[in-house]
Amino acid sequence: MASQPTAPGLSWSGTVDYGPGPLHAPGSVAELQELVGRSRRIRALGTRHSFSQVAASDGPLVSLANLPSDLEFDTAARTVRVGAGVRYGELSAAAAEVGLAVANTGSLPHISVGGASATGTHGSGDRHRSLASSVRAIELVTAGGDLITLSREQDPEIFDGAVLALGTLGVVTHLTLDLVPSFELRQSVHLDLAPESMRQEYLGPVLGAGYSVSLFHHWDGHIAQAWVKQEADADLLPEQWCGGRRATAAVHPAPGMPADFCTDQTGTPGPSYERLPHFRLEFTPSSGAEIQSEYFVAREDLAAALAAVMPLGERIRPLLHVSEIRTVAGDDLWLSPAYQRDSACVHFTWQQRPAEVEALLPQIEERLAPFAPRPHWGKVFTTDPATVQEQYPRLADFLALRDRLDPGRVFRNDYVDRLLGA
């Protein structure tokens, strides 16, 4: 049964007001079809972990939280059909029970499969593409209330435009994902790497030292923490590595936060779904009192991009919890920030001081501008729309696809109108 409509409320961080609503939560796909079919405007809302206005609306919203999970594994094909509202932590644990795994996850296992795919969310690792790249089919309710399926095999001319679509083509109900055989990883954390680790000739090997690597720093010229997730059969990195030392007790990426929330850092092998995220599913990783920004640059430009921003360190640090550096392999999704470019991600987790952050971001973006940065769609940035649009060679094709599937702009909001063009 569908629940009674409610007010949408705020994001996990408390910084995004999703609008007046109402927020609907249908209990079946048929109810969702009926709702969308009679709506002049509607917008899908996921797990509320985005920091931008990507899901906000001045019209009605719909949550998929009450739809069935529908976890349907095909062990021979190594795929799963899954409800869009299922969280990655839940999917990963279920996959392990049948000997399968997702190849990569984000740092939070709490995010939904549908929301992560729609916004270009990613994990880390030189070989790993954005999470949306594992999608091989989507089922979505279009503006007229019709349920259609698009797949990599049957719709190759448009599929790369439909997977990562910022919620503008319809309400995705299910996704079919490619999986891999289950595997184990070990994670260790290394503290206070030598300053030269910020140079390009060192950054590449450091970021490539494991299956997935994240570097945390505070714009003071050195890496404070390196989280290295290695295959279980790889030799554990030595205690002294890159001028730093292995942590002897668990740490949190942000200073002062309890490490209880974090995944195992002892170097002991364990299931990939318990090592790939930074945080454990059973905990909220922090109070949520934060703002996040992130910019994708070409991997070969990473050191130069960091050096360009470094002079702002004294202005950044008073507003910062921590910054993170990750790598993502290029993909072919039309609106992906890693579109056809092996990328490095320059990430900021800010204190919840929105006015001061918004005032500082243009200066950071100006220094990153020579490196053609692509902002993460689900995080906060101030880059002007024309500059954003220049970064996406297939934007015209995407807008044509939107015209085809949603000519009446049922799924629009101010965010996509402004950034993609009305």
VEXDREN-2710 file (C-alpha; in Angstrom, 1 decimal):
% VEXDREN-2710
k/r/px/py/pz
1/MET/0.0/0.0/0.0
2/ALA/1.1/3.5/-0.7
3/SER/1.7/5.7/2.3
4/GLN/0.0/9.1/2.7
5/PRO/1.9/12.0/1.1
6/THR/4.3/13.8/3.5
7/ALA/6.5/16.9/3.4
8/PRO/9.8/16.1/1.7
9/GLY/12.0/17.5/4.5
10/LEU/15.7/18.1/4.3
11/SER/18.7/16.2/3.0
12/TRP/21.0/14.0/5.2
13/SER/23.3/17.0/5.6
14/GLY/20.4/19.4/6.5
15/THR/21.5/21.8/3.8
16/VAL/19.1/21.0/1.0
17/ASP/15.4/21.8/1.3
18/TYR/13.7/19.5/-1.2
19/GLY/10.7/21.8/-1.5
20/PRO/7.1/22.0/-0.4
21/GLY/6.1/18.6/-1.8
22/PRO/4.0/16.6/-1.3
23/LEU/6.3/13.6/-1.2
24/HIS/4.5/10.4/-2.5
25/ALA/5.7/6.9/-1.6
26/PRO/3.8/4.4/-3.8
27/GLY/3.9/0.7/-2.8
28/SER/4.0/-0.8/-6.3
29/VAL/5.2/0.0/-9.8
30/ALA/1.5/0.2/-10.9
31/GLU/0.8/2.8/-8.3
32/LEU/3.9/4.7/-9.4
33/GLN/2.7/4.6/-13.1
34/GLU/-0.7/5.9/-12.1
35/LEU/0.9/8.7/-10.1
36/VAL/3.3/9.8/-12.8
37/GLY/0.6/9.5/-15.5
38/ARG/-1.6/12.1/-13.8
39/SER/1.2/14.5/-12.8
40/ARG/2.2/17.6/-14.7
41/ARG/5.4/17.8/-12.7
42/ILE/7.1/15.2/-10.5
43/ARG/10.6/14.5/-9.4
44/ALA/12.2/11.4/-7.9
45/LEU/13.9/11.6/-4.5
46/GLY/16.5/9.0/-3.4
47/THR/18.3/8.5/-0.1
48/ARG/18.9/12.3/0.4
49/HIS/22.7/12.0/0.3
50/SER/23.3/14.6/-2.5
51/PHE/24.5/18.1/-1.5
52/SER/23.3/19.9/-4.6
53/GLN/19.7/20.8/-5.6
54/VAL/19.7/17.9/-8.1
55/ALA/16.6/16.3/-6.6
56/ALA/14.8/19.4/-5.2
57/SER/11.6/20.7/-6.7
58/ASP/8.9/23.3/-6.3
59/GLY/6.4/20.5/-7.3
60/PRO/5.5/17.0/-6.1
61/LEU/8.2/14.4/-5.4
62/VAL/8.2/10.6/-5.3
63/SER/10.2/8.2/-3.1
64/LEU/10.9/4.6/-4.1
65/ALA/11.5/3.6/-0.5
66/ASN/8.2/1.6/-0.3
67/LEU/8.7/-0.3/-3.6
68/PRO/9.8/-4.0/-3.4
69/SER/13.6/-4.6/-3.4
70/ASP/13.2/-7.2/-6.1
71/LEU/16.7/-8.6/-5.8
72/GLU/16.9/-11.1/-8.7
73/PHE/20.3/-12.7/-9.3
74/ASP/21.4/-14.5/-12.4
75/THR/24.5/-16.3/-11.2
76/ALA/25.3/-17.7/-14.7
77/ALA/25.2/-14.3/-16.3
78/ARG/26.6/-12.6/-13.2
79/THR/23.9/-9.9/-13.2
80/VAL/21.2/-8.7/-10.8
81/ARG/17.9/-7.0/-11.4
82/VAL/17.4/-4.7/-8.4
83/GLY/14.9/-2.1/-7.3
84/ALA/16.2/1.4/-7.7
85/GLY/15.7/2.3/-4.1
86/VAL/17.9/-0.5/-2.7
87/ARG/21.1/0.7/-1.0
88/TYR/24.4/-0.6/-2.1
89/GLY/25.2/-2.0/1.3
90/GLU/22.1/-4.2/1.1
91/LEU/22.7/-5.2/-2.5
92/SER/26.4/-6.1/-1.8
93/ALA/25.5/-8.3/1.2
94/ALA/22.8/-10.1/-0.8
95/ALA/25.2/-10.7/-3.7
96/ALA/27.8/-12.2/-1.4
97/GLU/25.3/-14.9/-0.4
98/VAL/25.2/-16.2/-4.0
99/GLY/28.9/-15.8/-4.6
100/LEU/28.8/-12.5/-6.5
101/ALA/29.9/-8.9/-5.8
102/VAL/29.7/-5.4/-7.2
103/ALA/33.0/-4.4/-8.6
104/ASN/33.1/-1.2/-6.7
105/THR/31.1/1.0/-4.4
106/GLY/31.1/4.5/-3.1
107/SER/32.6/5.4/0.3
108/LEU/29.0/5.3/1.7
109/PRO/27.1/2.0/1.5
110/HIS/24.0/3.9/2.4
111/ILE/23.3/5.4/-1.0
112/SER/20.7/3.8/-3.4
113/VAL/21.5/2.1/-6.7
114/GLY/19.2/4.4/-8.6
115/GLY/20.3/7.6/-7.1
116/ALA/24.0/6.8/-7.5
117/SER/23.6/5.9/-11.1
118/ALA/21.6/9.0/-11.9
119/THR/24.2/11.4/-10.5
120/GLY/27.5/9.8/-11.6
121/THR/28.5/8.7/-8.1
122/HIS/31.7/6.7/-7.9
123/GLY/34.2/4.9/-5.8
124/SER/37.9/4.9/-6.3
125/GLY/40.5/3.0/-8.2
126/ASP/42.5/3.4/-11.4
127/ARG/40.7/0.6/-13.1
128/HIS/37.2/1.3/-11.9
129/ARG/34.6/3.4/-13.7
130/SER/31.6/5.3/-12.1
131/LEU/29.0/3.1/-10.5
132/ALA/26.6/3.8/-13.4
133/SER/28.9/2.1/-15.8
134/SER/27.9/-1.3/-14.4
135/VAL/24.3/-0.8/-15.4
136/ARG/23.2/-2.9/-18.4
137/ALA/19.5/-2.2/-18.4
138/ILE/17.0/0.2/-16.8
139/GLU/13.2/0.2/-16.4
140/LEU/11.6/3.6/-16.1
141/VAL/8.2/5.1/-15.9
142/THR/7.9/7.8/-18.5
143/ALA/5.8/11.0/-18.5
144/GLY/2.7/9.3/-19.7
145/GLY/2.9/6.6/-17.0
146/ASP/4.3/4.0/-19.4
147/LEU/6.9/1.5/-18.2
148/ILE/9.7/1.0/-20.7
149/THR/13.0/-0.9/-20.6
150/LEU/16.2/0.4/-22.2
151/SER/19.3/-1.8/-22.4
152/ARG/22.9/-1.8/-23.5
153/GLU/22.2/-4.5/-26.0
154/GLN/18.9/-3.4/-27.4
155/ASP/19.3/0.4/-27.4
156/PRO/23.0/1.1/-27.9
157/GLU/22.4/4.4/-29.7
158/ILE/20.8/6.0/-26.6
159/PHE/21.7/3.8/-23.7
160/ASP/24.8/5.8/-22.6
161/GLY/22.6/8.9/-22.4
162/ALA/19.8/7.2/-20.4
163/VAL/21.6/5.7/-17.5
164/LEU/23.1/8.8/-16.0
165/ALA/20.3/11.3/-16.7
166/LEU/19.9/13.4/-13.5
167/GLY/16.3/12.1/-13.2
168/THR/15.2/14.0/-16.3
169/LEU/13.9/11.1/-18.5
170/GLY/11.5/9.3/-16.1
171/VAL/11.4/7.6/-12.7
172/VAL/13.7/4.6/-12.8
173/THR/12.1/1.6/-11.0
174/HIS/14.7/-1.2/-11.6
175/LEU/18.3/-1.5/-12.8
176/THR/20.1/-4.6/-14.1
177/LEU/23.8/-4.5/-13.1
178/ASP/26.9/-6.4/-14.1
179/LEU/28.5/-8.2/-11.2
180/VAL/31.7/-10.1/-10.6
181/PRO/32.6/-13.2/-8.6
182/SER/32.8/-12.5/-4.9
183/PHE/36.3/-11.5/-3.7
184/GLU/38.2/-10.4/-0.7
185/LEU/40.1/-7.2/0.1
186/ARG/42.3/-6.0/2.9
187/GLN/42.5/-2.4/4.0
188/SER/45.3/-0.5/5.7
189/VAL/45.7/3.2/6.5
190/HIS/49.1/5.0/6.3
191/LEU/49.7/8.3/8.0
192/ASP/51.7/11.5/7.1
193/LEU/53.1/10.6/3.7
194/ALA/56.2/12.6/2.6
195/PRO/55.5/15.9/0.9
196/GLU/56.8/14.7/-2.4
197/SER/53.8/12.3/-2.5
198/MET/51.9/15.3/-3.8
199/ARG/54.0/15.5/-6.9
200/GLN/52.7/13.9/-10.1
201/GLU/55.5/11.3/-10.4
202/TYR/54.6/10.0/-6.9
203/LEU/50.8/10.5/-7.0
204/GLY/50.3/8.0/-9.8
205/PRO/52.1/5.1/-8.1
206/VAL/50.5/6.0/-4.7
207/LEU/47.0/6.1/-6.2
208/GLY/47.7/2.9/-8.1
209/ALA/49.0/1.0/-5.0
210/GLY/45.8/-0.9/-4.4
211/TYR/42.4/-2.0/-5.8
212/SER/41.0/1.2/-4.4
213/VAL/43.0/4.1/-2.9
214/SER/41.8/7.3/-1.2
215/LEU/44.1/10.1/0.0
216/PHE/43.0/12.6/2.6
217/HIS/44.7/15.9/3.2
218/HIS/44.1/19.4/4.4
219/TRP/45.8/21.7/1.8
220/ASP/49.0/21.9/3.8
221/GLY/51.3/20.2/1.3
222/HIS/51.2/16.6/2.4
223/ILE/48.9/13.6/2.6
224/ALA/47.6/13.0/6.1
225/GLN/46.0/9.6/5.4
226/ALA/46.2/7.1/2.6
227/TRP/43.5/4.4/2.7
228/VAL/44.7/1.5/0.6
229/LYS/42.3/-1.4/-0.2
230/GLN/44.3/-4.3/-1.7
231/GLU/43.4/-7.7/-3.1
232/ALA/43.6/-10.3/-0.4
233/ASP/46.4/-12.2/-2.1
234/ALA/48.6/-9.0/-2.4
235/ASP/51.3/-8.5/0.1
236/LEU/50.3/-6.0/2.8
237/LEU/52.1/-2.7/2.3
238/PRO/55.1/-2.3/4.6
239/GLU/54.8/-0.4/7.9
240/GLN/57.0/2.4/6.5
241/TRP/55.6/3.5/3.1
242/CYS/56.1/6.6/1.0
243/GLY/57.6/8.4/3.9
244/GLY/54.7/7.6/6.2
245/ARG/53.8/4.9/8.7
246/ARG/51.0/2.4/8.9
247/ALA/48.3/3.4/11.5
248/THR/48.3/1.2/14.6
249/ALA/44.8/2.1/15.6
250/ALA/41.7/2.8/13.5
251/VAL/41.2/6.3/12.3
252/HIS/38.4/8.4/10.8
253/PRO/39.2/10.5/7.7
254/ALA/38.0/13.7/9.4
255/PRO/39.9/14.8/12.5
256/GLY/38.0/14.3/15.8
257/MET/35.4/11.9/14.5
258/PRO/35.2/8.4/16.1
259/ALA/36.6/5.5/14.0
260/ASP/33.8/3.2/15.1
261/PHE/31.9/4.2/12.0
262/CYS/34.7/3.1/9.7
263/THR/35.4/-0.2/7.9
264/ASP/38.2/-2.6/9.1
265/GLN/41.7/-1.1/8.7
266/THR/43.8/-3.9/10.2
267/GLY/44.9/-5.4/6.9
268/THR/42.9/-8.6/7.6
269/PRO/41.3/-9.9/4.4
270/GLY/37.5/-9.8/4.4
271/PRO/34.5/-9.6/1.9
272/SER/34.9/-6.8/-0.6
273/TYR/31.6/-5.3/0.5
274/GLU/33.0/-4.8/4.0
275/ARG/36.2/-3.2/2.8
276/LEU/35.3/-1.1/-0.3
277/PRO/33.2/1.5/1.6
278/HIS/35.0/3.8/4.1
279/PHE/32.0/3.5/6.4
280/ARG/29.9/0.7/7.8
281/LEU/26.2/0.4/6.8
282/GLU/25.0/0.0/10.3
283/PHE/26.3/3.4/11.3
284/THR/25.6/6.9/10.1
285/PRO/29.1/7.9/9.2
286/SER/28.9/11.4/10.8
287/SER/26.3/13.8/12.0
288/GLY/25.8/14.9/8.4
289/ALA/26.6/18.5/9.3
290/GLU/28.7/19.0/6.3
291/ILE/28.7/20.2/2.7
292/GLN/30.6/18.5/-0.2
293/SER/32.2/19.7/-3.4
294/GLU/34.1/17.7/-6.0
295/TYR/35.8/18.3/-9.3
296/PHE/37.0/15.8/-11.9
297/VAL/40.2/16.6/-13.8
298/ALA/42.3/14.6/-16.1
299/ARG/44.4/12.2/-14.2
300/GLU/47.7/13.5/-15.7
301/ASP/46.7/17.1/-14.5
302/LEU/46.1/16.1/-10.8
303/ALA/49.4/17.4/-9.3
304/ALA/49.2/20.6/-11.2
305/ALA/45.6/21.1/-10.2
306/LEU/46.4/20.5/-6.5
307/ALA/49.4/22.9/-6.8
308/ALA/47.1/25.6/-8.3
309/VAL/44.7/25.4/-5.4
310/MET/47.3/25.0/-2.7
311/PRO/47.9/28.8/-2.2
312/LEU/44.3/29.0/-1.0
313/GLY/45.1/26.6/1.8
314/GLU/44.9/29.2/4.6
315/ARG/41.4/30.2/3.4
316/ILE/40.3/26.6/2.9
317/ARG/41.3/25.0/6.2
318/PRO/39.1/27.1/8.5
319/LEU/36.0/25.8/6.6
320/LEU/37.2/22.3/5.9
321/HIS/36.7/18.9/7.6
322/VAL/38.9/17.1/5.1
323/SER/39.8/16.8/1.4
324/GLU/40.0/13.6/-0.5
325/ILE/41.7/12.5/-3.7
326/ARG/40.4/9.6/-5.7
327/THR/40.8/8.2/-9.3
328/VAL/38.1/7.0/-11.6
329/ALA/38.5/5.4/-15.0
330/GLY/36.9/7.1/-18.0
331/ASP/33.5/5.9/-19.4
332/ASP/31.2/6.7/-22.3
333/LEU/28.1/7.9/-20.4
334/TRP/27.1/11.2/-22.0
335/LEU/26.7/13.2/-18.8
336/SER/29.4/11.4/-16.7
337/PRO/32.0/13.7/-15.2
338/ALA/34.5/11.0/-16.2
339/TYR/33.3/11.0/-19.9
340/GLN/36.1/9.6/-22.1
341/ARG/38.7/10.8/-19.6
342/ASP/40.6/8.9/-16.9
343/SER/40.0/11.2/-14.0
344/ALA/41.2/12.2/-10.6
345/CYS/38.7/13.7/-8.2
346/VAL/39.5/16.7/-6.1
347/HIS/37.0/16.5/-3.2
348/PHE/36.2/18.8/-0.3
349/THR/34.1/18.0/2.8
350/TRP/33.2/21.3/4.2
351/GLN/31.9/22.4/7.6
352/GLN/28.2/23.4/7.5
353/ARG/28.9/27.0/6.8
354/PRO/27.1/27.4/3.4
355/ALA/27.5/31.2/2.9
356/GLU/31.3/31.1/3.5
357/VAL/31.7/28.0/1.4
358/GLU/29.8/29.5/-1.5
359/ALA/31.9/32.6/-1.3
360/LEU/35.1/30.6/-1.5
361/LEU/34.2/28.1/-4.3
362/PRO/34.5/30.6/-7.2
363/GLN/38.2/31.2/-6.2
364/ILE/38.8/27.4/-6.1
365/GLU/37.1/27.0/-9.5
366/GLU/39.0/29.8/-11.0
367/ARG/42.3/28.1/-10.1
368/LEU/41.0/24.7/-11.4
369/ALA/39.7/26.3/-14.6
370/PRO/42.9/25.6/-16.8
371/PHE/42.3/21.9/-16.1
372/ALA/38.7/21.7/-17.5
373/PRO/37.1/20.5/-14.2
374/ARG/33.8/18.8/-14.3
375/PRO/31.8/19.2/-11.1
376/HIS/30.1/16.2/-9.5
377/TRP/26.3/16.6/-10.2
378/GLY/25.4/15.7/-6.6
379/LYS/27.7/18.2/-4.9
380/VAL/27.9/21.9/-4.4
381/PHE/29.6/24.1/-7.0
382/THR/29.2/27.6/-8.5
383/THR/30.6/27.0/-12.0
384/ASP/28.4/28.9/-14.5
385/PRO/26.2/26.7/-16.7
386/ALA/27.8/27.6/-20.0
387/THR/31.2/26.4/-18.7
388/VAL/29.6/23.2/-17.4
389/GLN/27.9/22.6/-20.7
390/GLU/31.2/23.0/-22.6
391/GLN/32.5/19.9/-20.8
392/TYR/30.0/17.5/-22.3
393/PRO/30.4/16.8/-26.1
394/ARG/27.2/14.7/-26.2
395/LEU/25.0/17.3/-24.4
396/ALA/23.0/18.1/-27.6
397/ASP/22.4/14.3/-28.0
398/PHE/21.2/14.1/-24.4
399/LEU/18.8/17.0/-24.8
400/ALA/17.4/15.4/-28.0
401/LEU/16.8/12.2/-26.0
402/ARG/15.1/14.2/-23.2
403/ASP/12.8/15.9/-25.9
404/ARG/11.9/12.4/-27.1
405/LEU/11.1/10.9/-23.7
406/ASP/9.8/13.9/-21.8
407/PRO/8.7/16.5/-24.3
408/GLY/6.4/18.2/-21.7
409/ARG/9.3/18.5/-19.1
410/VAL/7.3/16.6/-16.4
411/PHE/10.6/15.7/-14.7
412/ARG/12.3/19.1/-14.9
413/ASN/13.5/21.2/-12.0
414/ASP/15.4/24.4/-11.7
415/TYR/18.7/22.7/-11.3
416/VAL/18.6/20.8/-14.6
417/ASP/17.0/23.7/-16.4
418/ARG/19.8/26.0/-15.3
419/LEU/22.7/23.6/-15.9
420/LEU/21.6/21.7/-19.0
421/GLY/19.4/24.4/-20.6
422/ALA/15.6/24.5/-20.6
END
